[in-house]
Amino acid sequence: MSYFKKSCLWGAASGTALLCALATAGTAHASGFQVRETSGTLQGSSYAGMSTLTTDASTMSYNPGSVGQYSETTYSVGGSIIRPVAKAKNIEASGGAVTNTQTFNEGTYKDMAQDAFVPNAHAVWKLNDQFNLGISITAPWGLVTDNDSDFAGRFYGTTSKIKTINLKPVLAYRFDNGLSVGLGPQIQQMDASLSKAVPNLGGAGEGNSEVSGDSVDMGWAAGLNWEVVPGTKVGLAYNSEIKHDLDGKIDFDPAAEALGYTDRNTTAEVITPEAITFGVAQEIGEKWTVMADGQWTNWNSIDTLTFNYDGDISPQAGVQNSSSEEYKWGSAWFASLGARYQYDDNWSFTTGIAFDETPIKTKYRNVRLPDSNRYWASLGASYKVADWASLSLGYTHVFAHEARVDVTNAALGNFAADYEAKVDIIALQANFKF
């Protein structure tokens, strides 16, 4: 291997380490709180091909079975810039039994969604003719929303953050008939924090609280990728749920402490959902490949989020050693259809559309995540810089339905609004093979 190639390999390895660190710095909101952005290559097809394609190492992140289909060692590093917009309109708000002395601004507010950079890194090592070893480092779950401090729904939520890093090592075996099967653990780190205003239970005034916690827990993933006949591939993958036992604390600002609120340690359980992904890819002639994929995600694991404290947080209304937020999410589907065109030996182009169903039921939609059904439209291009290096660029625009939030609580009051949202995503991937 030449010095230049070794330098590029070292750059890829260093980039992987850097991206692992950056993965804690920013994530973004997708359907539910999934972050689908794991590949600049797949971004250009709206993730059509996520269970079947093996064009570079990043395309195997959703299906462990794809790892066995690579014929040489390959590395991939990349990142996505996600620019969501979510704004409330037609706001109506009023106080309840303990908030009726507060002011509720029914005017306009800033965009509650936050821009983010989401990194990824992948590698596949060719061990022998049958066995390959792969690894993906991604940020599969994330949420960052931030409302104004005088937000009319502040007693239901202000700032919400969920950030994850997922390490998925995979061992895959390829049979002589074109079938590849892969299996491996998922090691996942989660940080979460939720903020909201807290009322004076005995009169006028309010303060702010933040509950936060983190954990490292494990799950598993398995899949198959089968080249049934030359030019036809089918894929099937399962990613398990991961039960996170968060340890953290609830903190109150000085205004809340003046009302009698007390900081405490806290625990909570969050279960990231299981998912089943399947798809087919069909080559048409020498230049075209058509891909179709579906993914079912079992968001029923997001039901009621309960925080248990190690003591009373406020003496104003009896013992308060726990609090809960009700979500009651259901399962949801993602379906994508795309095509890849190999223009010449160096250039290829992709396009795709997708439907992204929200798991959130209208009755339980809240101010933290006013999610709705979405539609994707994507374009992408890949260029082979050298025999051992290529770049991929993908762009997606996401159109979202208008979402209605209407929450009522006798103590906290009423909040209702219509939310309009859209998302733009630009993803870049650098790929190396040796």
N, C-alpha and C positions, 0 to 999 in steps of 0.2 A: 504494500500500500504506500502511495506517495505521501510526502510530508503534507501536501495541500489537503489530501483526503483525510489524513489523520487529524489535521487541524479542524476540518469541518465536523468530523466525528466528535472531537473534543468539544466543539461548540454546541453540538446537539446534546451531549451529556450535560454540559454546564447549563444549557438552556432548560433542560428538564428539571434540574435542581432549582433554578430560579423560578420556573413556572409553578413548582410545588409551593414555594413561598408566596408567590403572588396569588395563588388560589384562595388564600385567606383574606385577600384585600378587597375583593369585590365580586359579588354575584348578582344575578338579576332575576326578575320575576318572569316566569313562563306560565303555561297552563297549570293551574294549581301553583305549586312552588317548584316545579321541575325546571331545570336548566338543561335544555336539549343540546346546547352547543358544545360538541366534542370534536368537531372535524370541519375544517375549512373546505375540504373536498365534498363532503356530504351536504354542507350548507347550500351549495349551488343546485342541488336536486331536491330541496325541501326534505332531506333525509330519506328519500327513496333510495333503496340499495343498502340501508343500514344493516340488514341481516344477511346480505349476499355478496356485496362487492369486496374485493381485496386489491384495489388499485394502489393503495399505500397503507401504512400501518394505522393511520387514524380511522380508516373505515371499518376496523374490526372491533371498535369499542363497545358496540351494542350486542355483538354475538361472539361468545368465546369459541364457538365452533369454526368461525372463519380463520382463526389463528393457524390451523393446520394446512390451509390452502396456499400459504406463502412459500415460494420456491427459493427464497434467499433472505438473508438478514436485512432488516429494514428498520429505520427510525423515523419518527415524525413528531414535530413540535409545532404548536400554533396557538392562536388566540382569537377571540371574537370580541368585537366592540358592539355592545348592545345599548341601543338608545330608545327606551320606552317612554311613552307619554300617557298619563292618566290624569284627567281633570274632572272635577265634580261640577255639575250645574243643577239648576232648579232645586237649590238647597232649601230645606225646611227643617227647623230645629226648635225645640222648646225644652224647658227644664222639667225635672221630676220632683219628687218629694224632698230630696236632699240637694238638688241643684237649681231650684227655682229662683235663687237669688243671683245666679250667674248670668253673664251676657253671652248671647249666642249670635255670632255674625253669620248672616245668611248670604253674604256677598260672594265674590269669587276668591279662589285660593290658588296657590302655585301648583305646578305639576307635582304630584305626590310620588311619581316613579323616579328612580335614580339610575343614571347611566352607569355602566359597569364594563370592566374588562374581564373576560373569563378565559383562562388559559387551559391548555391540555398538552399532554405528552404521551407518546406511545412507542413501543418497541416490540419487534418480533425477532427472535433468534432461531436460526435453522440449526437444530441439534443433529439430526440425521435424516434419512429418507422418509421416515414415518413421524418423528416427533418434532414439534416446535414449541418454544416457550415464548409467551407474550406477556406484556404488561401495559396497562392503561392507567394514567393518572388524570382524573377529571374532577369537575365540581358539579355533580349531578343534581343537587338540590340547592335552591337559593331564593332569597326574597329580600329586597330592600325597598321599603316604602316609607316616606317621611312627610307628615302633614304639618301645617303651620301650628305654632303654639296656641293661637286663638281659634283653631279649627272647631267648628260647631259640633263635631262628633268626637271631641277629644276625650270624653269620659268612656268611650268605647275603644279608643286606640289612637296613638299618634305615630310613633316610629316603630317599625317592625323589621327585624333582620334575622335571616337564617343563612348561614354559610357552611359549606361542606368541602371536604377533600376526600376523594374516593380512590383507593389503591386496589387495582384488580389484577393480580397475577394469574395466568392461565397456562395450563399444560394441555396441548392438543395432539391428537393422533389422527393421521390420515390413512385410510384404507386404500387398497389398490383399485377399488371400484369408484373412487372419486368422493367418497364420504369422509368428512372430517368431523370429529367430535372434540369438544373442549370443556374443561371444568376447572373452576378455581374459586378461591375465597374473595370476599370483598372486605376490605378494612377501611372503615369510614369514620372520619372525625367531623363532629358537628359543633358549631357555636350558634347560639340563638339568644335573642333579646327582644323583649316586647315592652313598649312604654305606653303610658296613658296618664291622663289627669285623674286625680283622686279628690273627692269632695270633702268638705267639712261636714261631718255627720251631725254636728250640733248647731249649725248656723251658717253664716256667710264665710266665703273664702275657699280656696282650693290650692292643691300642690300637684306634684308630679311623681310618678313612680317608674322604675325600670326593673323588670325581672329578667335575669340572664342565667345561662348555664351552658355547660359543654360536656361532651363525652366522646369516647372512642369505642366503637362497637363493630360487630362483624356480621356478615351474611355470606351468601355464595351465589354463584352464577354458573350456568351450563348452557350448552347449545350445540347445534349441528349445522353444517354447511355442506350441501351435497350437490356436486356437479353431476346431475342425473345422466345427461348426455352432453357431448361437447357443445358449449354455447348456452346451456340451460342450467341455472343454479336455483336451488331452493334453500331457505334458511329458517331456522327456528331457534329461539333463545328464551331462557328464563332467568330473570334476576330476582332474587329473594327480597322480602322485606327485611329491614334492619331495625331492631328495637333499640332505641337510644334511651339510656337512663341518665338524664341530665342532672348534674350537680351544679348549684350556683347560689345566687342570693337575690333578694329584692332590696333595692335601694330607693330611698325617698329623698327628695331635695329639701333644702331648709324650710321652704314654705309648708311642705307636707309634715315635716318633723314638728313644726310649730303647732300643727293641728293634732298632734299626738301619735302620728304614725312612727313605727319603729322598724329599722332595718333588720332583716332576718336571713338565715340560710334557707335554701329551698331545694326541692327535688321535683322532677317532672319526667313523664314518659312521653316520647315522641317516636312513632313508628313510621319510617319511610316506606312507601308502598312497594309491593311486588309488581312485576310487569312481565308480560309475555309478548314477544316480538316475532313476527313471521313475515316472509316475503318471497318473491320470485324475481329473477333477472333473466332476460332473454336477449341474446345477441341476434340482430337482424342484419344479415350480410356481414361485411367486413368492418363497417364503420359505426353502426348503431347498436346501442344496448338500451332496452326498455326495462325499468325497474318499478315494482309496486310493493309497498310494505304496509303492515298494520301493526299497531301496538295497543294492547289492553293494559291499563294501569289500575290497580285495585286501591283506589283512594279511600275505601271504607275504613282503612286504618286511622284516618284523621277524623276522629269522632268528637270526644270531649277532652280538652286540654286542661289538666288539673295541676296546680302548683301547691305543694304541701310545704308549709313553713315549720321551722323548729320552735315556734312560739307565736304568741298573739301579735299581730301587726298593728292593731289599733284597739284601744279600750273603749271606744265610743259606742259600740253597738254589740256588746257581748264579746265572746271569744271568736277571733278571726284568724284561724291557723291554716286556712286553705282558701283558694279561689279557683274558679273554673271559667273557661270560655268554651262555648258550644259551637262546633263546626258542622258535624253530620254530613261529611262529604260522601260522594258515591263514586263508582267506577267510571272511567272515561276512556274514549278511543282517540287514537291518532292514526290517520290514514294518509299516505302520500303516494303520488304517482310522478315518475320522472323519466328522463331520457338522457343518455350520454352519447355524444358524437365525436368520434376520433377523426379530426380533420386531416392530420398528417402525423408523421413520426413524433413531432414535438408538441403540437397543440391538440387539446381536447376541450369540449364545451358541454355544459350540463344545464338542464332546466328542470323545474318541478313545481308542483302545487301540492297543498296539503290541507286537511281539515283537522283542527285541534280542538277537541271537545273539553269544556270545563267540567270538573268534578263537583262544582259548587252549585247547590240547589238555591233557587231564588229566595226561598224562605230563610235560609241561613247565611246569605251573602252579607259580609260585614265591611267595615271601613278599612280593615287591615289589608284585604285583598279583594277588591271588587272585580273579580275575574268573570269572563264571559267566553262564549265560543269564538274561535278564531279561524281565519283562512290565511294560508301562506302562498306567496308567489316568489320564486327564486331563480337566479341565474348564476352560473359559475364558469370558470375557465381554469385550465391547468396547462403549465408550460414546462417541458423537460429541458432544464438548463444544461444538463450533461447526462451521460449514461447512468450516473449514480445520484443525481439530484434533480428535484422538480419543485415547483411552487404551485399552489392552488389558491384561488380567490373565489369566495362565494358571497352573494348578497341576497338578503331576504327582506321583503316587506310583509308585515303581519297586519291584517285587517281584523278588527274586533267588533263584535256586536256591542251596542249600548247596554250597560249593566245598571240595574236598579238596586239600590241599597235602601232598606226601610227597616230600621231597628227601633224597638220600643221597650222601655223598662220603667216600671212605676217609680223607682227611686232615682234613676239617672236621667229620665226624660226620653224624648223622641228625636230621631235623626233620619232624614230621608234625602236622597239625592240621586241624580242620574250621572253615570260615569261614562266618558268617552275615552277610548284608548287606541293606540297604535304602537307598532314597534318597528324599528329599522335595525338590521344586523349586518355587519361586515365581518367576514372571517378570513383569515390568512393562515395557510399551512405550508411548512417547509418539510420536505421529505428527502431522506437519504437511504441508499441501499448499497451494500458491500458484499 
